[in-house]
Amino acid sequence: MTGGGRLANGWVLVLCAVVGFVLLRLVIDFVQQHPYWTAFLVSLVVLGATTVGLVVSKQRARERADQAQRDRLIAVTDAMSGPEFEQWFARLLVASGFRNVTVCGGSGDRGADVTAIAPDGRRVVVQCKRQSSSNRVGSAAIQRFAGTCRDIHGGDICMLVTNSFFTAGDGIQIARQLNITLVDRNALEMWAWTGRPVPGSLVEGRPQ
């Protein structure tokens, strides 16, 4: 910066300081000369801020309630992208009493889309499969998840969740042997509606 530029900036700072001092002095004089008017104006400002805060709070509460109502319907997942489905299931976990729910899906997630702490303190690792109801999750996906959930992500509860179904065969058998929880569309619909996790350690895919 040139010397002229520094000088100009210096004058601007001085001018701002002078204006600020004058305004402060005017405010102090007004408060001293009109204490009742000052109290009245302050009350109006506080009342206005409180009113705005209440309106915003109610609006956010209404939006959360509307979101929660939409989240109870399994059909909403059919129009979601993969990341949106992960966020949807994370909200379901929170509503079901799980803690430290984190969405970590994306490039390099190595099979862990969502992690959480179950109400009983166990670490939960979730892989989400959002796809059409006619496109089932096969045994290859179950085997890949089984190979990373505990050894890499330290999961106590390993959960593979889909808005579709699982193919019948060795994949379900592998999941049973390795204690991988499979949550299909039917179980997910019941969970979303009731707010309670599916009972048992394995939910097999069965079309309606």
C-alpha positions as CSV (number, residue, x, y, z in Angstrom):
1,M,0.0,0.0,0.0
2,T,1.3,3.5,-0.9
3,G,1.8,6.2,1.6
4,G,-1.2,8.1,0.3
5,G,-3.4,5.0,0.7
6,R,-2.3,4.5,4.3
7,L,-3.0,8.2,5.1
8,A,-6.5,7.9,3.6
9,N,-7.2,4.8,5.7
10,G,-6.0,6.6,8.8
11,W,-8.3,9.5,8.2
12,V,-11.2,7.1,7.7
13,L,-10.5,5.4,11.0
14,V,-10.3,8.7,12.7
15,L,-13.6,9.8,11.2
16,C,-15.3,6.6,12.3
17,A,-13.9,7.0,15.8
18,V,-15.2,10.6,16.0
19,V,-18.7,9.6,14.6
20,G,-18.9,6.7,17.1
21,F,-17.9,9.0,20.0
22,V,-20.5,11.6,19.0
23,L,-23.3,8.9,18.7
24,L,-22.3,7.5,22.0
25,R,-22.4,10.9,23.6
26,L,-25.8,11.6,22.2
27,V,-27.1,8.3,23.5
28,I,-25.7,9.0,27.0
29,D,-27.3,12.5,27.0
30,F,-30.6,11.1,25.9
31,V,-30.6,8.5,28.6
32,Q,-29.7,11.1,31.2
33,Q,-32.3,13.6,30.1
34,H,-35.1,11.1,29.3
35,P,-34.8,8.1,31.6
36,Y,-38.5,7.1,31.3
37,W,-38.5,7.3,27.5
38,T,-35.3,5.3,27.5
39,A,-36.9,2.6,29.7
40,F,-39.9,2.5,27.5
41,L,-37.9,2.2,24.3
42,V,-35.7,-0.6,25.8
43,S,-38.9,-2.4,26.9
44,L,-40.2,-2.2,23.3
45,V,-36.9,-3.6,21.9
46,V,-36.9,-6.4,24.5
47,L,-40.6,-7.2,23.7
48,G,-40.0,-7.1,20.0
49,A,-36.9,-9.4,20.3
50,T,-38.9,-11.8,22.5
51,T,-41.8,-11.9,20.1
52,V,-39.6,-12.6,17.2
53,G,-37.8,-15.3,19.1
54,L,-41.1,-17.0,20.0
55,V,-42.3,-16.9,16.4
56,V,-39.1,-18.4,15.1
57,S,-39.1,-21.0,17.8
58,K,-42.7,-22.0,17.0
59,Q,-42.0,-22.1,13.3
60,R,-39.0,-24.4,13.8
61,A,-41.0,-26.6,16.1
62,R,-43.7,-26.9,13.5
63,E,-41.2,-27.7,10.8
64,R,-39.6,-30.4,13.0
65,A,-43.1,-31.9,13.7
66,D,-43.9,-31.9,10.0
67,Q,-40.6,-33.5,9.2
68,A,-41.1,-36.2,11.9
69,Q,-44.6,-36.9,10.5
70,R,-43.2,-37.3,6.9
71,D,-40.4,-39.5,8.2
72,R,-42.9,-42.0,9.6
73,L,-43.9,-43.0,6.1
74,I,-41.7,-45.5,4.3
75,A,-42.9,-44.3,0.9
76,V,-40.9,-41.1,1.3
77,T,-37.7,-43.1,1.0
78,D,-38.5,-44.2,-2.5
79,A,-37.8,-40.7,-3.9
80,M,-34.7,-40.1,-1.9
81,S,-31.1,-40.2,-3.0
82,G,-28.6,-42.4,-1.1
83,P,-27.3,-39.5,1.1
84,E,-30.9,-38.4,1.8
85,F,-31.8,-42.0,2.9
86,E,-28.8,-42.0,5.2
87,Q,-29.9,-38.7,6.8
88,W,-33.5,-40.1,7.1
89,F,-32.3,-43.2,8.9
90,A,-30.0,-41.1,11.2
91,R,-33.1,-39.1,12.2
92,L,-34.9,-42.4,12.9
93,L,-32.1,-43.5,15.2
94,V,-32.2,-40.2,17.1
95,A,-35.9,-40.5,17.5
96,S,-35.5,-44.0,18.8
97,G,-33.1,-43.0,21.6
98,F,-29.7,-43.6,20.0
99,R,-26.9,-41.2,20.9
100,N,-24.0,-39.7,19.1
101,V,-25.6,-40.4,15.7
102,T,-23.2,-39.5,12.9
103,V,-23.7,-39.7,9.2
104,C,-20.4,-40.6,7.7
105,G,-21.3,-42.1,4.3
106,G,-19.5,-41.0,1.2
107,S,-16.4,-41.7,-0.7
108,G,-14.0,-43.8,1.4
109,D,-16.6,-44.6,4.1
110,R,-15.6,-48.3,3.8
111,G,-19.1,-49.5,4.5
112,A,-20.1,-47.3,7.4
113,D,-22.8,-44.8,6.4
114,V,-24.1,-44.1,9.9
115,T,-22.6,-44.7,13.4
116,A,-24.3,-44.3,16.7
117,I,-24.4,-45.5,20.3
118,A,-27.4,-47.7,21.2
119,P,-29.5,-47.0,24.3
120,D,-27.6,-49.9,26.0
121,G,-24.2,-48.3,25.2
122,R,-23.1,-50.5,22.4
123,R,-21.6,-49.0,19.2
124,V,-23.8,-49.3,16.1
125,V,-22.4,-49.3,12.6
126,V,-25.0,-49.0,9.8
127,Q,-24.8,-49.4,6.0
128,C,-27.7,-48.0,4.1
129,K,-29.0,-49.3,0.8
130,R,-31.5,-47.0,-0.9
131,Q,-32.9,-48.6,-4.0
132,S,-36.1,-49.6,-5.8
133,S,-38.3,-52.3,-4.1
134,S,-37.7,-54.6,-7.1
135,N,-33.9,-54.3,-6.7
136,R,-33.0,-56.5,-3.8
137,V,-29.8,-56.4,-1.7
138,G,-27.7,-59.5,-2.5
139,S,-25.3,-61.7,-0.5
140,A,-22.2,-59.9,-1.9
141,A,-23.2,-56.6,-0.2
142,I,-23.8,-58.5,3.1
143,Q,-20.4,-60.2,2.9
144,R,-18.6,-56.9,2.2
145,F,-20.3,-55.2,5.1
146,A,-19.5,-58.2,7.4
147,G,-15.9,-57.8,6.5
148,T,-15.6,-54.2,7.6
149,C,-18.2,-53.5,10.3
150,R,-16.4,-55.0,13.3
151,D,-12.7,-55.3,12.2
152,I,-12.5,-51.8,10.7
153,H,-15.3,-49.8,12.4
154,G,-15.4,-51.5,15.8
155,G,-19.2,-52.2,15.6
156,D,-20.9,-54.1,18.4
157,I,-24.1,-53.9,16.4
158,C,-23.7,-54.2,12.6
159,M,-26.9,-53.2,10.8
160,L,-27.6,-53.3,7.1
161,V,-30.7,-51.3,6.3
162,T,-32.6,-51.1,3.0
163,N,-35.9,-49.6,1.8
164,S,-36.1,-52.8,-0.4
165,F,-35.6,-56.4,0.5
166,F,-32.8,-59.0,0.8
167,T,-32.4,-61.8,-1.6
168,A,-33.1,-65.3,-0.2
169,G,-30.0,-67.5,0.1
170,D,-26.6,-67.7,1.5
171,G,-26.5,-63.9,2.3
172,I,-29.1,-64.2,4.9
173,Q,-27.5,-67.3,6.3
174,I,-24.1,-65.4,6.5
175,A,-25.8,-62.5,8.2
176,R,-27.3,-64.9,10.8
177,Q,-23.9,-66.6,11.4
178,L,-22.0,-63.3,11.8
179,N,-24.8,-61.6,13.7
180,I,-25.4,-58.9,11.1
181,T,-28.8,-57.3,11.6
182,L,-30.7,-57.0,8.4
183,V,-33.5,-54.4,8.3
184,D,-35.7,-54.7,5.2
185,R,-38.6,-52.5,4.0
186,N,-41.2,-54.2,6.2
187,A,-39.2,-53.9,9.4
188,L,-38.1,-50.4,8.5
189,E,-41.7,-49.3,7.9
190,M,-42.7,-50.7,11.3
191,W,-39.7,-49.0,13.0
192,A,-40.4,-45.7,11.4
193,W,-44.1,-45.8,12.4
194,T,-43.6,-46.9,16.0
195,G,-40.3,-45.3,16.7
196,R,-39.0,-48.6,18.1
197,P,-36.1,-50.6,16.7
198,V,-36.9,-54.0,15.3
199,P,-36.9,-56.8,17.8
200,G,-34.3,-59.6,17.5
201,S,-31.0,-59.7,15.8
202,L,-32.2,-60.5,12.2
203,V,-35.0,-59.4,10.1
204,E,-35.3,-61.4,6.9
205,G,-36.6,-59.8,3.7
206,R,-40.1,-60.8,2.8
207,P,-42.2,-59.1,0.2
208,Q,-45.7,-58.0,1.2
